Amino acid sequence: MGRLIRLNKFLAQAGVASRRQADELIQQRRVFLNGEAVTSLGIKVDPAVDIVEVNGQRIRLPHKYIYVLFHKPPGYLVTLSDPFGRQTILDLLPSFSVRIFPVGRLDAASEGLLLLTNDGELAFRLTHPRYRIRKTYVVKVKGRLEGKDIRKIKKGIYLDSQRIRPDKLVCLAETRGRSRYLVEIHEGRKREIRRIFQAVGVPVIQLKRIKFGPLHLGKLKKGTWRYLRQEEIESLKKAVGLFESPALKTMSKEAR
């Protein structure tokens, strides 16, 4: 017998879906365990023995993990497919030997650092509010923030009935026409920075993510990507208290 893990965690580690999405698949009776449809949440599986299938396809844990840093340009959706045929990040990425997925949100109009991986547990922790992983953005706006606007933002803006406030808000350049701000935030709500500035009547012109936890975008050009260096992988895992499992081989690049 091997190590028992929750089924939704197993599906996340296999790169099928997030834990929440995995629970939805289970509730839709699309997940089978040893030939039987799974009907309840919270069930545990032994990856070494049990046969797990989703939509008729056998699911296995990856033999290796891949970590990719991508400079997303504006105009591309952060999704692996789009029913309307719009441009997605996959239009700019090569075909990897394993399926990787984006970690966190970055709306179509925004640009900057995007992490992609098939390491489901790391992705889960990096996006869970409990781990307070900070993302840093350079925000260009029309006009400028007045003193009252800054105080309001630092006090907190209510989005979806929850108060959201940046961990850091710093002015980089300020004019009457356009201004730039450095914003650091650990929340993960949809279009949260744009909505925060919109709440004080200052529209965002450009939004660029330059840091994600310990990762830096650096001088990576728009539309290009690279594998993470081993020290970067280790720093991400350290940030979320995740240590490498001896049963799974961690790789910073594909096996040749």
C-alpha positions as CSV (number, residue, x, y, z in Angstrom):
1,M,0.0,0.0,0.0
2,G,1.1,3.5,-0.8
3,R,0.3,6.9,0.7
4,L,-3.4,7.7,0.8
5,I,-4.4,11.2,-0.4
6,R,-7.7,13.0,-1.0
7,L,-9.1,12.4,-4.4
8,N,-9.4,16.2,-5.2
9,K,-5.8,16.6,-4.2
10,F,-4.7,13.7,-6.4
11,L,-6.6,15.3,-9.4
12,A,-4.9,18.6,-8.7
13,Q,-1.5,17.1,-8.5
14,A,-2.1,15.3,-11.8
15,G,-2.9,18.6,-13.4
16,V,-6.5,17.8,-14.2
17,A,-8.1,20.7,-12.3
18,S,-7.9,22.7,-9.2
19,R,-9.2,21.1,-6.0
20,R,-12.4,23.1,-6.2
21,Q,-12.9,22.2,-9.8
22,A,-12.1,18.5,-9.0
23,D,-14.9,18.5,-6.4
24,E,-17.2,19.8,-9.1
25,L,-16.2,17.0,-11.4
26,I,-16.9,14.5,-8.6
27,Q,-20.3,16.0,-8.0
28,Q,-21.0,15.7,-11.7
29,R,-20.2,12.0,-11.5
30,R,-17.5,12.4,-14.1
31,V,-14.8,10.8,-11.8
32,F,-14.5,7.0,-11.5
33,L,-12.5,5.1,-8.9
34,N,-11.7,1.5,-9.8
35,G,-14.5,1.4,-12.3
36,E,-17.2,2.9,-10.0
37,A,-18.5,6.5,-10.2
38,V,-17.4,8.5,-7.1
39,T,-20.5,9.9,-5.4
40,S,-19.1,11.6,-2.3
41,L,-16.4,14.2,-1.6
42,G,-13.5,13.6,0.8
43,I,-12.7,10.1,-0.5
44,K,-9.0,9.1,-0.4
45,V,-7.0,7.1,-3.0
46,D,-3.8,5.2,-3.2
47,P,-2.0,6.5,-6.4
48,A,0.1,3.4,-6.5
49,V,-2.8,1.0,-6.6
50,D,-6.1,2.7,-7.4
51,I,-7.3,3.4,-11.0
52,V,-8.8,6.9,-11.3
53,E,-10.5,8.0,-14.5
54,V,-12.1,11.3,-15.5
55,N,-14.4,11.3,-18.6
56,G,-13.1,7.9,-19.4
57,Q,-9.4,8.8,-19.3
58,R,-7.0,7.2,-16.9
59,I,-5.3,9.8,-14.7
60,R,-1.8,9.3,-13.3
61,L,0.5,11.5,-11.3
62,P,3.2,13.0,-13.5
63,H,6.7,11.5,-13.4
64,K,8.2,14.9,-13.5
65,Y,7.2,18.5,-12.8
66,I,7.7,21.4,-15.1
67,Y,7.8,25.1,-14.1
68,V,7.6,27.8,-16.7
69,L,7.9,31.6,-16.3
70,F,6.0,33.4,-19.1
71,H,5.8,37.1,-20.0
72,K,2.2,37.4,-21.0
73,P,1.5,40.2,-23.4
74,P,-1.9,42.0,-23.4
75,G,-4.7,40.7,-25.5
76,Y,-4.4,37.0,-24.6
77,L,-6.7,35.0,-22.3
78,V,-5.1,33.1,-19.5
79,T,-6.9,29.8,-20.3
80,L,-6.1,26.6,-22.0
81,S,-9.0,26.8,-24.4
82,D,-11.7,29.3,-25.5
83,P,-15.1,28.3,-27.0
84,F,-15.2,31.6,-28.9
85,G,-11.9,31.1,-30.6
86,R,-10.2,34.1,-29.0
87,Q,-6.4,34.3,-28.5
88,T,-5.1,32.4,-25.5
89,I,-1.6,32.0,-24.0
90,L,-1.3,28.6,-25.7
91,D,-1.0,30.5,-29.0
92,L,2.4,31.7,-27.8
93,L,3.7,28.6,-25.9
94,P,5.2,25.4,-27.4
95,S,3.7,22.0,-26.9
96,F,5.3,20.6,-23.7
97,S,5.6,16.8,-23.1
98,V,3.2,17.2,-20.2
99,R,0.1,19.3,-19.6
100,I,0.8,22.5,-17.7
101,F,-1.6,25.1,-16.5
102,P,-1.5,28.7,-15.3
103,V,-1.3,29.6,-11.7
104,G,-3.6,32.4,-10.6
105,R,-5.3,35.1,-12.6
106,L,-4.1,37.7,-15.1
107,D,-6.9,39.3,-17.2
108,A,-6.7,39.6,-21.0
109,A,-5.9,43.3,-21.0
110,S,-3.1,42.9,-18.4
111,E,0.5,41.7,-19.0
112,G,3.5,40.4,-17.1
113,L,4.6,37.5,-15.1
114,L,2.6,34.3,-15.4
115,L,3.7,31.0,-13.8
116,L,2.6,27.7,-15.5
117,T,3.2,24.2,-14.0
118,N,1.8,20.7,-13.6
119,D,2.7,20.8,-9.9
120,G,-0.9,20.9,-8.5
121,E,0.0,21.1,-4.8
122,L,2.4,24.0,-5.3
123,A,-0.2,25.8,-7.5
124,F,-2.9,25.3,-4.9
125,R,-0.7,26.8,-2.1
126,L,0.5,29.7,-4.2
127,T,-3.1,30.8,-4.9
128,H,-4.6,30.1,-1.5
129,P,-5.1,33.2,0.7
130,R,-3.8,31.4,3.8
131,Y,-0.3,31.5,2.4
132,R,-0.4,35.2,1.6
133,I,1.7,35.1,-1.5
134,R,2.2,38.7,-2.7
135,K,1.9,39.8,-6.3
136,T,3.5,43.1,-7.3
137,Y,2.2,45.2,-10.2
138,V,3.1,48.4,-12.0
139,V,-0.1,50.2,-12.6
140,K,-0.4,53.1,-15.1
141,V,-3.6,55.2,-14.6
142,K,-5.3,58.1,-16.1
143,G,-4.9,61.2,-13.9
144,R,-3.6,60.6,-10.4
145,L,-4.6,59.5,-6.9
146,E,-5.5,62.3,-4.6
147,G,-4.7,62.1,-0.9
148,K,-8.3,61.0,0.0
149,D,-8.1,58.3,-2.7
150,I,-4.9,56.9,-1.3
151,R,-6.4,56.9,2.2
152,K,-9.5,55.2,1.0
153,I,-7.5,52.5,-0.8
154,K,-5.2,51.8,2.1
155,K,-8.2,51.6,4.5
156,G,-9.8,49.0,2.2
157,I,-12.2,48.9,-0.8
158,Y,-15.2,46.6,-0.6
159,L,-15.3,44.1,-3.5
160,D,-17.9,41.3,-3.5
161,S,-18.9,42.2,0.1
162,Q,-15.3,41.8,1.3
163,R,-12.8,44.5,2.2
164,I,-9.7,44.4,0.0
165,R,-6.6,46.5,0.6
166,P,-3.1,46.4,-0.9
167,D,-0.2,45.4,1.2
168,K,1.7,48.3,-0.5
169,L,0.9,51.3,-2.6
170,V,3.8,53.5,-3.8
171,C,3.7,56.3,-6.3
172,L,6.4,55.9,-9.0
173,A,5.6,58.9,-11.2
174,E,2.8,61.4,-11.0
175,T,1.5,64.0,-13.4
176,R,-1.9,65.5,-14.1
177,G,-2.3,63.4,-17.2
178,R,-1.0,60.0,-16.3
179,S,0.6,58.4,-13.2
180,R,2.3,55.2,-12.3
181,Y,2.0,53.2,-9.0
182,L,3.6,50.1,-7.5
183,V,0.9,47.9,-6.0
184,E,1.6,44.8,-3.9
185,I,-1.3,42.6,-2.9
186,H,-1.9,39.0,-1.7
187,E,-5.5,38.7,-2.5
188,G,-6.6,36.8,-5.6
189,R,-10.0,38.3,-6.7
190,K,-11.0,38.8,-10.3
191,R,-9.8,42.1,-11.7
192,E,-9.2,43.3,-8.1
193,I,-6.6,46.0,-8.9
194,R,-8.6,47.5,-11.7
195,R,-11.7,47.5,-9.5
196,I,-9.9,49.1,-6.6
197,F,-8.7,52.1,-8.8
198,Q,-12.1,52.2,-10.4
199,A,-13.7,52.6,-7.0
200,V,-12.0,55.9,-6.5
201,G,-12.7,57.1,-10.0
202,V,-9.2,56.6,-11.5
203,P,-9.2,54.3,-14.5
204,V,-6.3,51.9,-15.2
205,I,-4.6,52.3,-18.5
206,Q,-2.0,49.6,-18.1
207,L,-1.4,46.8,-15.6
208,K,1.8,44.8,-15.5
209,R,2.7,42.1,-13.0
210,I,6.4,42.1,-12.2
211,K,6.6,39.8,-9.2
212,F,4.8,36.7,-8.0
213,G,6.1,35.8,-4.5
214,P,9.8,35.4,-4.8
215,L,9.7,35.2,-8.6
216,H,10.8,38.3,-10.7
217,L,9.8,39.0,-14.3
218,G,13.2,40.6,-14.9
219,K,14.1,41.3,-18.5
220,L,12.0,38.5,-20.1
221,K,10.5,39.9,-23.3
222,K,6.8,39.9,-24.0
223,G,5.5,36.7,-25.4
224,T,8.6,34.7,-24.4
225,W,9.1,32.1,-21.7
226,R,11.8,30.2,-19.8
227,Y,12.1,27.3,-17.4
228,L,12.5,28.2,-13.7
229,R,15.9,27.8,-12.2
230,Q,16.2,25.2,-9.4
231,E,16.8,27.9,-6.8
232,E,13.6,29.7,-8.0
233,I,11.6,26.4,-7.6
234,E,13.0,26.0,-4.1
235,S,12.2,29.6,-3.1
236,L,8.6,29.1,-4.2
237,K,8.2,25.9,-2.2
238,K,9.9,27.5,0.8
239,A,7.4,30.4,0.6
240,V,4.4,28.0,1.0
241,G,6.1,25.6,3.4
242,L,6.2,22.8,0.8
243,F,9.0,20.4,0.7
244,E,9.9,18.1,-2.1
245,S,8.4,14.6,-1.9
246,P,11.0,11.9,-2.4
247,A,8.4,9.9,-4.4
248,L,8.1,12.5,-7.1
249,K,11.0,13.8,-9.2
250,T,11.2,17.6,-9.3
251,M,12.6,19.0,-12.5
252,S,13.2,22.5,-13.6
253,K,13.3,21.5,-17.3
254,E,12.0,18.6,-19.4
255,A,13.9,15.4,-19.4
256,R,15.9,15.1,-22.5
